Amino acid sequence: MDIQWYPGHMAKSRRQIAEKLKLINIAVIAVDARAPSSTMSPDLLSLLAGKICVVLLNKSDLANETQTKLWTAHYRREFGHALAFSATKDKAGKLLSVIGAAAAPIKKRYADKGMRKTIRVLIAGVPNVGKSAIINRLIGRKSAKEGDKPGVTRGLQWVRLSNDLELLDSPGLLWPKIESQEAAAKIAVIGSLRHEVVDQTALALFLIDMLRTAAPGAIPGRFGVSMDDENHVILHAICQKRGFLQKQGEIDTERGAKTLLDEFKGGLLGRITLETPQSHEE
């Protein structure tokens, strides 16, 4: 697979964020807890160099709990602030507390001068990691448009949370050329790339291969098939179990691939993390 996706609106959004950076005090970098390293954009890190950053491992309710704890500790060591979070289940106060801790030195500097500081926070990350859902959880209502596919948010939008806290929602940003195709495939598996730019059958075969290590019991537990065969044989077995056959009796591998990918993204295969801090460091 050669996976690349960098539409024009991303390049435009990157320029807009760069223009707003002088206003930004803190950046919340949202990553997907199922693939924290692959969804950490190197281009975004370069853009935010020198800024106070909070790494937010969103969708942690879909990820392996043990691995999420290890990743959170890893990013706390690297950035100083990190939090495992679920924009659909966790309370806003959990994230506000971490933002408050990151902002405390800034507020103190202004308070020492007898001034009150409005903290401006950028919410950024790759597509479909839940940035708009995070914004909506923080403000307690649906202000930012959400969706289960990448590319829903197309422009920057400010949201005032309180008298001293403003949020800037931003479109999902990839980087112009994804060098690691393994990382690109992981990004695609979790739904951060439009499915039109990726061969879904090839992607399902990649996921089967990843699950051999990350969660060897996931496919047998969900579909009742063995993991002892080659990847394409396992995909065919999944199709047969679900009755995905075409009119001529041939196996409908496209439908099987889509089902496997959708059920992984929906958490139906269990709480799975595709990479470890150890593999990232190596």
N, C-alpha and C positions, 0 to 999 in steps of 0.2 A: 504494500500500500504506500502511495505517496500522497500524504494528506496535507493540504495547505488551504487556508481560508483567511483572507484579509481584505474584506470589502472596503469600499471607499469611505463609508461612514466611520470606520474604526480609525483610519488615518486622520480624518477630520476631528474626531473626538479626542485623539491623543494631542493634537495641536491645541484644542480648546482647554484641556486639562493643564497643559504646560503654561498656558496664558493665565490660568487661575491659581497656579501654585503659590504665588506670593501671598495670596489670601488664606491659604490653607495652613492650619496649625498642626493637625493630626491626620494621618491617613489610616483608615481601616482597610486592610487588604483582605478581601474575602477569598478563601480557597475552598475547594470541595474536600471535605474530610476523608472521602474515599480515595482521593489521589492528591494529597497536599502538595507534593513536590511538582508534579506535572502541571497543576493548575496555578502555580506561583510564576507569574509572567516575568521573565528576566528583563523585558523591555519596561515593564511597570516599575520594577525595582530600580532600574537605572534612572527613570524619570523622577522617582521619589527619593533619590539619594539625599541624605541630610535631614529628611523629615522624620518626626516621631511617628513610628508605625505600630499599629496593633494588628497582629495576624489573627483573623477570625476563621476558625475551622468550622464552616457552616455545613449543614446537613449531617451533623454528627450523629443524629438519630439513625442514619442509614449506614454508619461506619462501625467497624469493630472497636469496641470500647477500649480494649487494652492498647491497640495501636493508636487510637486517638489521644490517649493520655501520654504516650511516648512522643507523638508529634507535637502536642501542646508544650511539653517540656522542652523539646528541641527548639521550637520557635521562640519560647521565652528566653532561652539562652542566647539565641541569635538576635532577637529584636527587642527584648526587654518586656514586651507585652504580648500575650497570646491567650486565646479563649476558645474552648470547644462550645459550639452553639448550634441551636436549631431554631431557625426563624419561624418555624411553624409550631414549635412546642415550648420553647423556653421563654421566660418572662423578660421584658425589656430591661429591667433593672440589672440583670446579670451583665449585659453588655455596657450599660450606662456606667456601671461601677468601674469597669476597666478603662473606659474612655475618661472617666473622671480622674482616675489614678494617673493616666498618661498626661492629662491636662494640668494636673496640680502644680508642677514647677512653673508652667507658663502663667497660670493665674497668680501664683505667689509673686512672681517678678513684677507684675502689674499692680498687685495689691500693695507691695512695698513702696510703690510710687504714688499710692493713693488713687489708682485707676482700676476700673472694672473692665475685664476683658471678655468679649464674646468669642468663644472657641468655635472655629470653623473646621468641620470634619469631612474629609472626602471619603466616600464609600466606593472602593474600586476593586476590580478583579476581572477574570476572564468571563466570557458569556455564560449565562445560566448557572452561576454559583449562588444565586438568590439575593443579589444586592437590593433589588426593589422590595423583596419580601422582608429583608432586614430593616430597610427604611420604614416600611409600613408597621412592622412590629414595634419599632422605637416610637413612632408617633401615635400608635394606637388606632389607626384607621388606614383604609386603602387610599393612599394619595398617589403613590407611584404605581404605574401599570406593571402587573406581574404576568408571567407566562411560563409554560413548561418547555419552551423552545428558545434557542439562543437568538439574540438580535431584537428583543422586544423593546428595550430602552434604546432610543436613537440619539438623544441629546442630553446635555447636562441640565439638571434642575435643582434649585435650592429649596430646602425645606427648613423652616424655623421650628425647632423643637421646644425652645424656651427662650427667655430673655438673654441668656448667655450661651446658647448652644444652637448652631446652625449646621445642617447636613447638606452635602452636595452629592446627589446621586449621579452616577456616570454610566455610560454604556459599557458593555463588556468589551475588553480589549485583549486581543491576541497579539502576536508579534509577527512582523512581515514574513519571516521564514522560520518555520519550526524545524530545527536541525534534527532533533531526535524523533524518529517516527514511532518509537515505542511510547514516548510522551504524547505525541499527537493522537495515537490510537486510544490511550487512556482518556484524553480529553474528549474524544469522540464517544467513547463508551459511556461516560457519565452524562452526555447530552450537551456538551458545550460547543459542538459544531453542528451545523445544519446537516441533516441526514442526506440531503441531495449531493453533498460533496464527498461522501464516503460510500464505498461498497459495503452494504449492510451485512452481506454474507461473510465477506472477508473479516469484517469487524467482529461478528459473532464467533468466528473461529479463533480470533485473537483473544476474545474474552474467555472462551473455553480453556485456552492454553494458560491464561493468567490465573484462572480459578484452580488449576491443578495445584498451584502453590499457595495462593491466597486463601482459598476456602475449598479444599478438595471434597467436602461433603455437601456443598451447595447444590450442585446439579443432581446428584443421586437423590438428595432429600426432596428436591422440588419436582423432578421429572421421573424419578424412578429408573434412571438408566445408569449404566456402569461408566466409570472413568478410565477403564482399562484399555479402551480402543483409541484409535487416532481421532483427531479433532473432527474431521468431516463425518466419520462414522457416528460419533456422539451426536452431532447435529442432526443426522438422519434419524437416529434413534429417538431424539426429542420430537421430531416431526411425526414419526410413527406413533409414539405414545399419545400425541395430541390429535392424531387423525388428520394431519395436514397433507392431504393428497390432492393432486390435480385430477381432472376428468379422466385422463388416460391411466390413472393409477400411479403416476409418477410422484415422487416426493416433492412437496412444495418447500424447498429450502429457504426461499425468500421469506415466506410467512413464518417458518420456524426461527430464522435469524431475528426477525423483527420481534417475535414473541420473547425470545431469550433476552434480547437487549432491553426491551420494555420492562420485563419482570425484574431484571437486575436494577434498572434505574428506579423502579418503584419500591425496591427493598423486599421483594417477594422471595428472593433467594437467601435472605438473611442479611445481617449487618456485616458488610464486607469492606475491607480496605485493600487496595490493589498494590500498595507500596509501603515500605517501612523506612523509618529514619536511617537505619543501618544501610539499606540499599542506596538511599539518597547520598549518604556520606561517602560510600564507596564509589 
